[in-house]
Amino acid sequence: MANFSKSSVPQFSVEVYQNEFLPEGGRDVNAIVTVTSTGGGTTGGVPLAAGAPASARVPGRAPAAAVVLMVDCSGSMDYPPTKMRNARDATAAAIDTLRDGTRFAVVAGTHVADDVYPGNGRLATAGPQTKAQAKEALRRLSAGGGTAIGTWLRLADRLLGAAEVDIRHGILLTDGRNEHESPEDLRAALDSCAGRFTCDARGVGTDWEVKEVTEIAGSLLGSADIVADPAGLAADFTRMMENAMGKEVADVALRLWTPVGAEIVFVKQVAPTVADLSGRRTEAGPRAGDYPTGSWGDESRDYHVCVRVPEAGIGQEMLAARVSLILPPSPSAGGVPQTLSQGLVRAVWTDDMAASTSINPQVAHYTGQAELAQVIQQGLDARKSGDFDGATAKLGRAVQLASASGNADTAKLLSKVVDVVDAATGTVRLKARVAEADEMTLETRSTKTVRVKK
């Protein structure tokens, strides 16, 4: 998808944190892989001229990007009437944040999708005139109709797919449940869009389905969040667009090579959010597989890799996995993938009990963060189904994990759903009354993690 000269790609580094020592008979090797991208961002970047192909990019220029804004215009956006106005204002603020030269379009989403600006299946090129025209088109948006989010995503995919750009991104706002298409239709749309563009999804108010919005963001490697008060939309949309404009490289893959007899048990992103990538593997040659990581600007992320190796005797050691960051082939690179950085995961068998039973601090921390996300989901599901004992146990464990790991933001959200008696032991009582927005905020943000203090 992208086209880069070596000098225009940010610098990537890979660091591996693990306890490589296994006891006799031990087979599972766990490692935290920290990937950091520096020297990207768009500060000082010069946008490409309007209509210039991505291949015209030179070092120092900002990457060519295309963004489609999908705005829910279903009937429920009229209740209260301020909701539609806030959505229009937020989309206008996002348009103002577009870097000049960025290709963009606005889609009005109901039970059908309508590209309201610039229209006719095209993208506009951001500049003072087109931004003003887009905001004028927004003023004409009104609420009416149903909700079929898969149709919005498919239209965004068609629009973005026609642009020769480095970065393709969607921003999607909904206020209701996806009631006018089947879950299978939405899933099929997500499957067809996966890997073609990234997408941030936002739910406004409290009448939408958390699992739908998080599934959209998870499938398309974007962020999900709640904006309980529509008045907060403009600030949130501005932040999302600033983040999208800061992306420098798309389609970076985490490639894992394993030796004969070894297999990957799982690959999870664990910071800044928990996301299981295990099922997203695509084969990349003998004993190698690629896991998608989406678009990168100046940032750092952590991944938990678990490898199962063959049994070996005391004193033996082996390379359990080689981790590489891969940029897909581009015409300028002669169709050859570019390796941005590498790290090694090792296994050493020892009879030193202290060495083999020691848990690496990074692995321990993120194992706890992944469990924290899981028990919050399980606890909220139990609460909804009337299993209050189960909910109390799971949410108590969540309070304990959040407290132990220093995840203050999640601890604060949990305190709106349970009364904390003793955080250290996870002793809690379910609150008799919980605001729907508080419960939905906890569920939506349950996968947000804190980084381990290195």
C-alpha positions as CSV (number, residue, x, y, z in Angstrom):
1,M,0.0,0.0,0.0
2,A,2.8,2.4,1.0
3,N,5.8,3.7,-1.0
4,F,8.9,4.8,0.9
5,S,12.5,5.6,0.4
6,K,14.7,4.4,3.2
7,S,15.4,7.9,4.4
8,S,11.7,8.8,4.7
9,V,10.8,6.0,7.1
10,P,11.0,6.7,10.8
11,Q,13.6,4.7,12.8
12,F,12.1,1.5,14.4
13,S,13.7,-0.4,17.3
14,V,12.8,-3.8,18.8
15,E,13.6,-4.6,22.4
16,V,12.9,-8.1,23.9
17,Y,12.3,-8.6,27.7
18,Q,12.1,-12.2,28.9
19,N,13.4,-14.8,31.3
20,E,15.0,-17.2,28.9
21,F,15.6,-19.9,31.5
22,L,13.4,-23.0,31.5
23,P,13.3,-25.9,33.9
24,E,13.9,-29.4,32.6
25,G,10.8,-30.3,30.5
26,G,9.8,-26.7,30.2
27,R,8.4,-25.7,26.8
28,D,6.7,-22.3,27.0
29,V,8.8,-19.2,26.4
30,N,7.2,-15.8,27.1
31,A,8.6,-12.5,26.0
32,I,7.5,-8.8,25.9
33,V,8.5,-7.2,22.6
34,T,8.7,-3.4,22.8
35,V,8.5,-1.7,19.4
36,T,9.4,2.0,19.2
37,S,9.1,4.3,16.2
38,T,11.0,7.6,16.4
39,G,11.8,10.4,13.9
40,G,8.3,10.2,12.3
41,G,5.5,12.5,13.2
42,T,4.5,15.3,10.8
43,T,6.2,18.3,12.4
44,G,8.0,20.2,9.7
45,G,6.7,17.9,7.0
46,V,5.7,19.4,3.7
47,P,2.5,17.9,2.2
48,L,2.5,16.5,-1.3
49,A,1.1,18.7,-4.0
50,A,-2.6,18.0,-4.7
51,G,-2.9,15.0,-6.9
52,A,0.7,14.0,-6.6
53,P,1.2,10.2,-6.4
54,A,2.5,8.6,-3.2
55,S,5.6,7.6,-5.2
56,A,6.5,11.3,-5.5
57,R,7.1,11.5,-1.8
58,V,10.6,12.7,-0.8
59,P,12.3,12.8,2.6
60,G,11.0,15.7,4.8
61,R,7.6,15.6,3.3
62,A,4.6,14.6,5.3
63,P,3.1,11.3,4.1
64,A,0.3,11.3,1.7
65,A,-2.9,10.4,3.6
66,A,-6.6,9.9,3.0
67,V,-9.3,10.1,5.6
68,V,-13.1,9.3,5.4
69,L,-15.3,10.6,8.2
70,M,-18.4,8.5,8.7
71,V,-21.2,10.4,10.6
72,D,-24.2,8.6,12.0
73,C,-27.3,10.4,10.6
74,S,-29.9,7.9,11.7
75,G,-33.2,9.0,13.3
76,S,-32.0,8.6,16.8
77,M,-29.4,11.4,16.3
78,D,-32.3,13.8,16.7
79,Y,-32.8,12.8,20.4
80,P,-31.9,15.2,21.8
81,P,-31.6,17.6,18.9
82,T,-28.3,18.9,20.2
83,K,-26.7,15.5,19.4
84,M,-26.8,16.0,15.6
85,R,-25.5,19.6,16.0
86,N,-22.6,18.4,18.2
87,A,-21.8,15.7,15.6
88,R,-21.7,18.3,12.8
89,D,-19.5,20.6,14.9
90,A,-17.2,17.7,15.8
91,T,-16.8,16.7,12.2
92,A,-16.1,20.3,11.2
93,A,-13.4,20.5,13.9
94,A,-11.8,17.3,12.5
95,I,-11.9,18.8,9.0
96,D,-10.2,21.9,10.3
97,T,-7.4,19.6,11.7
98,L,-6.7,18.0,8.3
99,R,-3.3,18.8,6.9
100,D,-3.5,20.6,3.6
101,G,-3.0,18.1,0.8
102,T,-4.8,15.3,2.6
103,R,-7.5,13.5,0.6
104,F,-10.8,13.3,2.4
105,A,-14.5,12.6,2.2
106,V,-17.6,12.8,4.5
107,V,-20.1,9.9,4.5
108,A,-23.5,10.3,6.1
109,G,-24.5,6.9,7.5
110,T,-28.0,5.6,7.9
111,H,-29.4,2.2,6.7
112,V,-27.5,3.2,3.5
113,A,-24.2,5.2,3.0
114,D,-24.1,8.5,1.2
115,D,-20.9,10.3,0.4
116,V,-22.2,13.8,1.0
117,Y,-18.9,15.5,0.3
118,P,-17.4,15.8,-2.3
119,G,-19.7,13.2,-3.7
120,N,-19.8,11.0,-6.8
121,G,-17.4,8.4,-5.3
122,R,-14.5,10.9,-5.2
123,L,-12.1,12.3,-2.5
124,A,-11.5,16.0,-2.1
125,T,-8.0,17.5,-1.4
126,A,-7.9,19.4,1.8
127,G,-7.3,23.1,1.5
128,P,-9.1,26.3,2.6
129,Q,-11.7,26.1,-0.1
130,T,-12.5,22.4,0.1
131,K,-12.6,22.6,4.0
132,A,-15.2,25.4,3.8
133,Q,-17.2,23.5,1.2
134,A,-17.2,20.3,3.4
135,K,-18.4,22.3,6.4
136,E,-21.2,23.8,4.3
137,A,-22.2,20.3,3.3
138,L,-22.2,19.3,7.0
139,R,-24.7,22.1,7.8
140,R,-27.2,20.4,5.5
141,L,-27.0,17.0,7.3
142,S,-30.2,16.0,9.1
143,A,-31.2,12.9,11.1
144,G,-33.5,10.2,9.7
145,G,-33.4,6.5,8.8
146,G,-31.8,3.4,10.3
147,T,-28.3,2.1,11.1
148,A,-26.3,-0.3,8.9
149,I,-22.6,0.3,9.7
150,G,-21.3,-2.3,7.3
151,T,-22.5,-0.2,4.3
152,W,-20.7,2.9,5.7
153,L,-17.4,0.9,6.0
154,R,-17.7,-0.6,2.5
155,L,-18.2,2.9,1.0
156,A,-15.2,4.2,3.0
157,D,-13.2,1.3,1.6
158,R,-14.1,2.1,-2.0
159,L,-13.3,5.8,-1.5
160,L,-10.0,5.2,0.3
161,G,-9.0,2.4,-2.1
162,A,-9.1,4.8,-5.1
163,A,-6.4,7.0,-3.5
164,E,-2.7,6.5,-4.1
165,V,-1.6,7.4,-0.6
166,D,0.6,6.1,2.2
167,I,-1.9,6.3,5.0
168,R,-5.7,5.3,4.8
169,H,-7.8,6.1,7.8
170,G,-11.5,6.2,8.8
171,I,-13.2,7.9,11.7
172,L,-16.7,6.5,12.6
173,L,-19.3,8.0,14.9
174,T,-22.5,6.1,15.9
175,D,-25.1,6.7,18.6
176,G,-27.2,3.5,18.2
177,R,-27.2,-0.2,17.7
178,N,-26.5,-1.7,14.2
179,E,-30.2,-2.7,13.8
180,H,-30.6,-2.6,10.0
181,E,-28.2,-5.3,9.0
182,S,-27.3,-8.7,10.5
183,P,-24.2,-9.2,12.6
184,E,-23.0,-11.4,9.8
185,D,-23.2,-8.5,7.3
186,L,-21.2,-6.3,9.6
187,R,-18.6,-9.1,10.2
188,A,-18.3,-9.6,6.4
189,A,-17.8,-5.9,5.9
190,L,-15.1,-5.8,8.6
191,D,-13.3,-8.8,7.1
192,S,-13.3,-7.2,3.6
193,C,-11.9,-3.9,5.0
194,A,-9.3,-5.4,7.4
195,G,-5.8,-4.5,6.3
196,R,-7.1,-1.9,3.8
197,F,-7.5,1.0,6.2
198,T,-7.4,1.7,9.9
199,C,-10.5,3.1,11.7
200,D,-11.2,4.8,15.0
201,A,-14.8,4.3,16.3
202,R,-16.7,6.4,18.8
203,G,-20.0,5.8,20.5
204,V,-21.9,8.9,21.5
205,G,-24.5,8.9,24.3
206,T,-25.5,5.5,25.9
207,D,-27.8,3.8,23.3
208,W,-25.1,2.0,21.3
209,E,-23.6,-1.4,21.8
210,V,-20.1,-1.5,23.3
211,K,-19.1,-4.8,21.7
212,E,-20.1,-3.6,18.2
213,V,-18.0,-0.4,18.5
214,T,-15.0,-2.2,20.0
215,E,-15.2,-5.0,17.3
216,I,-15.1,-2.3,14.6
217,A,-12.0,-0.7,16.1
218,G,-10.3,-4.0,16.9
219,S,-10.8,-5.4,13.4
220,L,-9.5,-2.3,11.8
221,L,-6.6,-1.7,14.2
222,G,-8.0,1.6,15.5
223,S,-9.2,3.0,18.9
224,A,-12.6,2.8,20.4
225,D,-14.1,5.1,23.1
226,I,-17.3,6.5,24.5
227,V,-18.3,10.1,24.4
228,A,-21.1,10.0,26.9
229,D,-21.8,13.8,26.6
230,P,-22.1,14.9,23.0
231,A,-20.7,18.2,24.0
232,G,-17.3,16.5,24.2
233,L,-17.3,15.3,20.6
234,A,-15.4,18.2,19.1
235,A,-12.4,17.9,21.4
236,D,-12.3,14.1,20.9
237,F,-12.6,14.3,17.1
238,T,-9.8,16.9,17.0
239,R,-7.5,14.6,19.0
240,M,-8.4,11.6,16.7
241,M,-7.6,13.6,13.6
242,E,-4.3,15.0,15.1
243,N,-3.3,11.4,15.8
244,A,-4.2,10.3,12.3
245,M,-2.2,13.2,10.8
246,G,0.8,12.0,12.9
247,K,1.0,8.6,11.2
248,E,4.0,8.1,9.0
249,V,4.1,4.5,8.0
250,A,1.2,2.1,7.2
251,D,1.0,-1.7,7.1
252,V,3.9,-2.5,9.4
253,A,3.9,-6.3,10.2
254,L,5.3,-8.1,13.2
255,R,7.0,-11.2,11.6
256,L,7.7,-14.1,13.8
257,W,10.1,-16.9,12.5
258,T,10.3,-20.1,14.6
259,P,12.7,-23.1,14.2
260,V,11.5,-26.6,13.4
261,G,9.4,-28.0,16.2
262,A,8.5,-24.6,17.7
263,E,5.1,-23.0,17.4
264,I,3.5,-19.6,18.3
265,V,1.0,-20.0,21.1
266,F,-0.3,-16.4,20.9
267,V,0.7,-12.9,20.0
268,K,-1.1,-10.0,21.8
269,Q,-0.6,-6.3,21.8
270,V,-0.5,-5.4,25.5
271,A,0.2,-1.6,25.5
272,P,-1.3,0.9,25.1
273,T,-4.3,-1.4,24.8
274,V,-4.9,-5.2,24.9
275,A,-5.6,-6.7,21.5
276,D,-5.2,-10.4,20.5
277,L,-3.5,-10.6,17.1
278,S,-3.1,-14.4,17.2
279,G,-5.9,-15.0,14.7
280,R,-4.7,-12.4,12.3
281,R,-1.6,-14.3,11.2
282,T,-0.8,-14.6,7.5
283,E,1.9,-17.0,6.3
284,A,5.2,-15.4,5.2
285,G,7.4,-18.2,4.0
286,P,8.8,-21.3,5.8
287,R,8.0,-21.2,9.5
288,A,7.3,-17.5,9.4
289,G,4.0,-15.6,9.9
290,D,3.1,-11.9,9.8
291,Y,0.8,-10.2,12.4
292,P,-0.6,-6.7,11.4
293,T,0.2,-3.7,13.6
294,G,-1.4,-0.9,11.5
295,S,-0.1,2.6,11.1
296,W,2.7,4.2,13.1
297,G,3.8,7.7,14.0
298,D,6.1,8.6,16.9
299,E,5.1,6.0,19.5
300,S,5.9,2.9,21.3
301,R,3.9,-0.3,21.8
302,D,4.4,-3.6,23.7
303,Y,3.5,-7.1,22.4
304,H,3.4,-10.3,24.4
305,V,4.7,-13.3,22.4
306,C,4.4,-16.9,23.7
307,V,6.4,-19.6,21.9
308,R,6.2,-23.4,22.6
309,V,9.5,-25.1,21.9
310,P,10.5,-28.8,21.9
311,E,11.8,-30.2,25.1
312,A,15.5,-30.2,25.6
313,G,18.1,-31.2,28.2
314,I,19.8,-29.2,30.9
315,G,22.4,-26.9,29.5
316,Q,21.0,-26.8,26.0
317,E,19.9,-23.5,24.4
318,M,18.1,-22.5,21.3
319,L,16.7,-19.5,19.4
320,A,12.9,-19.8,20.2
321,A,11.8,-17.0,17.7
322,R,13.2,-14.2,15.6
323,V,11.0,-11.1,15.7
324,S,11.2,-8.7,12.7
325,L,9.4,-5.6,11.8
326,I,8.5,-5.7,8.1
327,L,7.4,-3.0,5.7
328,P,5.5,-4.5,2.7
329,P,7.1,-4.4,-0.7
330,S,6.9,-1.2,-2.8
331,P,7.7,-0.6,-6.5
332,S,10.6,1.7,-5.5
333,A,12.1,-1.1,-3.4
334,G,11.9,-3.5,-6.3
335,G,9.0,-5.5,-4.7
336,V,11.2,-6.6,-1.8
337,P,9.9,-6.3,1.8
338,Q,12.0,-4.0,4.0
339,T,13.2,-5.2,7.4
340,L,13.0,-2.3,9.8
341,S,14.4,-3.9,13.0
342,Q,14.8,-7.3,14.6
343,G,15.0,-9.0,18.1
344,L,15.6,-12.5,19.3
345,V,13.7,-14.7,21.8
346,R,15.9,-17.3,23.4
347,A,15.4,-20.5,25.5
348,V,18.0,-21.9,27.9
349,W,17.3,-25.1,30.0
350,T,18.8,-25.0,33.5
351,D,18.6,-26.9,36.7
352,D,18.9,-23.6,38.7
353,M,15.5,-23.4,40.3
354,A,15.8,-19.7,41.1
355,A,16.6,-18.8,37.5
356,S,13.9,-21.0,35.9
357,T,11.1,-20.0,38.2
358,S,11.8,-16.2,38.1
359,I,9.1,-14.3,36.2
360,N,10.3,-11.4,34.1
361,P,8.8,-8.2,35.5
362,Q,7.5,-7.1,32.1
363,V,5.9,-10.4,31.4
364,A,4.3,-10.5,34.9
365,H,3.0,-6.9,34.5
366,Y,1.3,-7.5,31.1
367,T,-0.1,-10.9,32.1
368,G,-1.9,-9.0,34.9
369,Q,-3.0,-6.3,32.5
370,A,-4.5,-8.8,30.1
371,E,-6.3,-10.6,33.0
372,L,-7.6,-7.2,34.2
373,A,-9.3,-6.5,30.8
374,Q,-10.7,-10.1,30.8
375,V,-12.1,-10.0,34.4
376,I,-13.8,-6.6,33.8
377,Q,-15.6,-8.0,30.8
378,Q,-16.6,-11.1,32.6
379,G,-17.7,-9.2,35.7
380,L,-19.9,-6.7,33.7
381,D,-21.4,-9.6,31.7
382,A,-22.2,-11.5,35.0
383,R,-23.8,-8.3,36.4
384,K,-26.0,-7.9,33.3
385,S,-27.1,-11.5,33.5
386,G,-28.0,-11.2,37.2
387,D,-25.1,-13.3,38.5
388,F,-24.2,-10.8,41.3
389,D,-21.9,-13.2,43.2
390,G,-19.9,-13.9,40.0
391,A,-19.8,-10.2,39.2
392,T,-18.6,-9.3,42.7
393,A,-15.8,-11.9,42.4
394,K,-14.6,-10.8,39.0
395,L,-14.8,-7.1,39.6
396,G,-13.1,-7.6,42.9
397,R,-10.2,-9.3,41.2
398,A,-10.2,-6.4,38.7
399,V,-9.9,-3.9,41.5
400,Q,-7.0,-5.9,43.0
401,L,-5.1,-6.1,39.7
402,A,-5.7,-2.4,38.9
403,S,-4.4,-1.4,42.3
404,A,-1.3,-3.7,42.2
405,S,-0.3,-2.5,38.7
406,G,-0.9,1.2,39.3
407,N,-3.6,1.4,36.7
408,A,-5.2,4.4,38.3
409,D,-7.5,5.3,35.4
410,T,-9.1,1.8,35.4
411,A,-9.3,1.8,39.2
412,K,-11.2,5.1,39.1
413,L,-13.7,3.7,36.5
414,L,-14.2,0.5,38.7
415,S,-15.0,2.7,41.7
416,K,-18.1,4.0,39.9
417,V,-19.4,0.4,39.6
418,V,-18.3,-1.1,42.9
419,D,-17.7,0.1,46.4
420,V,-14.1,-0.8,47.3
421,V,-13.7,-2.2,50.8
422,D,-10.1,-3.4,50.4
423,A,-8.3,-2.9,47.1
424,A,-5.3,-5.1,48.1
425,T,-7.5,-8.2,48.6
426,G,-10.1,-7.3,46.0
427,T,-12.9,-7.0,48.5
428,V,-15.8,-5.1,46.9
429,R,-19.5,-4.6,47.0
430,L,-21.6,-4.0,43.9
431,K,-23.2,-0.6,43.8
432,A,-27.0,-0.8,43.9
433,R,-27.3,2.0,41.3
434,V,-24.8,2.5,38.5
435,A,-25.1,5.2,35.8
436,E,-25.3,3.6,32.3
437,A,-22.6,5.9,31.0
438,D,-20.2,4.8,33.9
439,E,-20.8,1.1,33.1
440,M,-20.3,1.6,29.4
441,T,-17.2,3.7,29.9
442,L,-15.6,0.9,32.1
443,E,-16.5,-1.7,29.4
444,T,-15.2,0.4,26.5
445,R,-11.9,1.3,28.2
446,S,-11.3,-2.0,29.9
447,T,-8.5,-2.9,27.4
448,K,-6.5,0.3,28.1
449,T,-3.3,-0.6,30.0
450,V,-0.5,1.1,31.8
451,R,3.1,0.5,30.8
452,V,5.4,-1.3,33.0
453,K,8.0,0.9,34.8
454,K,11.2,-0.3,33.2
